[in-house]
Amino acid sequence: MTDAMTDEDIQTSPASEAPTPAAPAAAEPRREGGNRPPKARKPHGPQAPQGQRQGAAKSRNAQQPPGADRSARPARQVHPVLEKLFELHPKLFGARFLPLKLGTYEDIVARHPDVFKPEDLKIAMGLHARSTRYLEAVAAGHARHDLDGNPVEPVAPEHVHHAIMEVFRRKQARTADDLRPQLQARIIAAIEASGLSRDAYAERVRGRDEVAGAALDDAVAELGRQAAKREALLRAFEASGKSEAEFADMYGMAPAEVEATLKRARADKAS
């Protein structure tokens, strides 16, 4: 059973290295009339007993730096109700998460009236729905599914958009890389998949969050620039009097790219 925890495990920082033992003292000059060996210098400060020093070394060796093999880390705990849901409905709660049909909680209660306590089921369902893996499934635009794993309805555009923003926030918090280009690409894909115009989509999903609003505005503006380029290419093609192949050769474009762009521009013009 895969877990439904929202956040990734916290990785411990690498332990500082043990102090380097002091180098042996240099040999004293040989004195006349004797061959006494040089005296070793005693380390300054109190020394921990041998057993404690060995224990500290073992503790340091046990710690792993970030990026270490995850298999060596303790397994995450999974809510027992989610374990049971995996047994009963592996298509929804198994290795691959799928968006749940609205009303799934009531469907589970009706199908398994004596298996779950209502409060425990609510808690487990909340953990599942807030997990990053579940939000990823929603952000990807997959349809909602019933208990038997059948797609039954699309996810509303505002729910897809919320999932995209939440996944972005969680990933951005864990990296120094700027993930806004990937965010913009996902929002653009969501707008195009929604079947709504740019303005209608923005009006439907816009909330009060300033970061989300700025990301939405940037994506809508980029879509507008792309549409303007397609429109300009269509006008140039219609004025050229060339075939698509000749036009592609004239502009140094692939014929398939010209065909797809002109088709999209005509669709934009008709809508």
N, C-alpha and C positions, 0 to 999 in steps of 0.2 A: 504493500500500500504506500503510495507516495503521500507526502505530507502536504498540509494546506497552510503551513505557516506563512505569514506575510513577509517576514524579513529573513535575510540570509543570516547564517551563523556569524557571530562576531569572532573575528580572527585575532588571536593574541599577538602582541608585538614580540619580535625576537628578543630573547634575553641578552643582556650585555655579556660580553665574554668575560671569563674568569680572569683575575689579574695575573699578568705574566710573572712567574717567579723571578726573584732577583738573580742576576748573573753571579757566578762564583767570583769571589774576590781575587784580584790579581796576586800572583805569588810574590811574597816578600823577597827582597834581594838576599842572596846567599851570604850569610855571615861567616867571617873567618872562624875556623875552629869548630864548625858544626854544620850538620846537614839537616837541620830541623825542617820538616815540611811546613808549608804555609798554613796559617790558621784560617778556618772558614769563618766568615762574618755571620753573626746571628741576625736574622731578620728583625727589623724594628717593630714594635707594637705587639699586642697580645695575639696569639695564634689560636684559631679554633681547633678543637680536638679533631683527630683524624676522621672519626666517624661522621662528624658534622660536615667536614669538608667534602667527603665522598657523597654525602646526601645532597649537598648543594649542587655538586656537579651532575648528579643524576637528575635533579629537578631541572637544571638548565638544559640538559640534553633532551628532556621530555618535551620541552616547549618547541613549537613549530612556528616558523615565520609565515607571514601571509603568503598565500598561494601554495602552501604545502598540500600534500595529498589529502583530499577530503575523506578518503576511506579510513584514515587513521583518526579522524575526529569522531566524537561521540555522536551516535545517531539521534536525530531530532525526535522528540516525542510527538505522537499523533493522537488527536482526540479519539477516544474509543468509539464514539458514535460515527466518526468519519471512517474508522476501520470497518465498522459494520455496514455502512453505506457502500463501501467498496465491495464487500462480499455480495451485497444484494444487487448493486447496480454498477458493475465495473466499467460500463461504457461511459458513465458520467463522472465517476469518482475514482477512476483508475489511473493508468499511466498518462493518459491524455485527458485534460479537462475540457469540457464543453459548456457553453452558456446554457443555463437552466431555463426551462419554460417558466413563465410567470405563474405563480401558484404551485410550484414544486413542493413547497413545505406541506400544503394541504393534501397534495397527491400522495406524499410519503405517509402521512398520518392515516389517510384512507386505506392505503394498500397494506400498511403494517401497523394496525391499531394497537397491538400489544407488544411491540418491539422497542419503541422509544418513549422516553419521558418527554413530554412537550417542551419543557424548559431546556433539557439537554440537547434536544434536536435543534431548537432555535439557536443556541450558542454555537453548535457545530456548523450549522448552515451559515451563520455569520462569519465564522472563521474561514470557511471555504470560499465564500463570496468576496471576502477581503484579501484573499491570498493573491500574490503577484501572478502566479500561474493561471489562476482563474481570470484575473483582469487582462492578462495577455490574450486569452482566448476571446474575450469580449472585444478587445481593441483590434484584433485581427479581423473582426467582422463576421465571425462564424454565426450561424443561425442558432436560435434557442432550441433545445432538445427536451423531449419528454423522458420519463423514467426508463423507457425501453431504448433510448438512444436515437429516436427518430427526430429529424428536424421538423419543427412545427411552425415557427414564426421568426421573422428577422428581429434583430436587436435594434431598438430605436436609435436614431442617429445621435441623440444627446447622451445615451448610455455608452455608445461606442466612443464618443468624444471624451467623456469623463474618464473612461478606462485608459484611453491613450494618454491623457494628461497625468493621471495617477502613476502609470507605469513610468512615464518620463521622470516624474519627480523622484521616484524611488531609485531609479538607475542613476540619475544625475547626482544624487546625494552620495553615491558610492564611487564616483570617479572624478578626476580633475579634467577629463576631456569635455569639450563642449558638444552636447548631444542635441542641440537645437536644430541642426540640419536634418537629422533623422526624424525629429519631432515634426518638422515642417512637411517632410515627405509623407509621414503617416497621416497627418491632417489632410493633406491634399488628396491622398488616396481615399480617405473616408468621405470627403466631400464628393468626389467623383462617384463613389459607390452608393451614396445615399440617394441619388436620383434627384436631388434638390439643386436649385441654382446656388451660386456662391452666396448671394445675399440672404436667401431663404435659410440656408444651412447656418450661416452666422447668427441670424436672428433666433433660430431655434435652440442653438447650443450655448449661446453666450451667457456667462454668469457674471459674478461680481469679482472674481479673482483677476487681478491685474496681469499677472504673468500669463495666465491662460488666455486672457483677452488679447494681449500683445502677440502671442503665438498664433492665435486665430487670425488676427489682422494681417500678419506677415504671410500666412498661407493663402489667404484670400487675394492679397495683392500679387503674390507670385502666380497664382492661377490666372489673374487678369493679364499679367505680362505675357504668359504663355498663349493665352487666347488672342492677344493682339498680334503676336508674331505669326500665329497660324492664319489670321485674317489677312495680314500683309502678304504672306506667301500666296494665298489664294488669289488676291488681287493681281499680284505679279504674274501668276500663272495664266490667269484669264486674259491679261493684256499681252502676253507673249505670243500667243497664237501657236505655241509649240505643243507637241505631245508630252505626256508625262515623262517619258523616257528622255526626250530631247531637253526638256526643262531640267530634269535631274542632272543631266550631263553638263548643261550650261552653268548650273549653280554648284557643281561638284558634290551633289548629294546622291545617296543611294536611291534607286528607283522605288524600293519598298518603303523607304522613309517618306519620300514625296507622296506616294499614294496614300499612306496612312495619315499624313498631316493634312492633305487636301480633303480627305474623307471626314476627318474630325472638324476641319474648318467649316465645311458645308453643313455638318450637323449642328455646329454652334450657331450658324447663321439661320438655320431653320427653326431653332428652339426659341 
